[in-house]
Amino acid sequence: MKRYGNSKVVVTDKCPSYRAAMKVIGSERRQETGRHLNNRAENSHLPFRRRERAISRFRRMRSLQKFISIHSSVYNHFNHQRSIESRARFDSLRDAALLEWRELVAA
């Protein structure tokens, strides 16, 4: 605010702590809390929220890192983009991945 001056409008959700903070900085009248007004801000936070949700399931960061290292290699092995490939190509890629996985597990 020092650099750019006061904003005309500040869009937030209806969290009471935002209202209190706006009161402290003297911008209480500039706050707008509409139903879909803050979608742009919320959508930009989605990757962080997804990561937070994954982390919250694990007690220790080390166990999360172990799981992610294994899960990512398995996920990348089986994840084929169905929307890009034709159905026949997708089936052949999936069958090849499954065959390779069965060979790895059997060995």
HELIX and SHEET records of a PDB file:
HELIX    1   1 PRO A   16  ILE A   25  1                                  10    
HELIX    2   2 GLU A   28  ARG A   30  5                                   3    
HELIX    3   3 ASN A   39  SER A   44  1                                   6    
HELIX    4   4 LEU A   46  SER A   56  1                                  11    
HELIX    5   5 MET A   61  PHE A   78  1                                  18    
HELIX    6   6 ARG A   87  ALA A  106  1                                  20    
SHEET    1   A 2 VAL A  10  VAL A  11  0                                        
SHEET    2   A 2 GLN A  31  GLU A  32  1                                        
END                                                                             
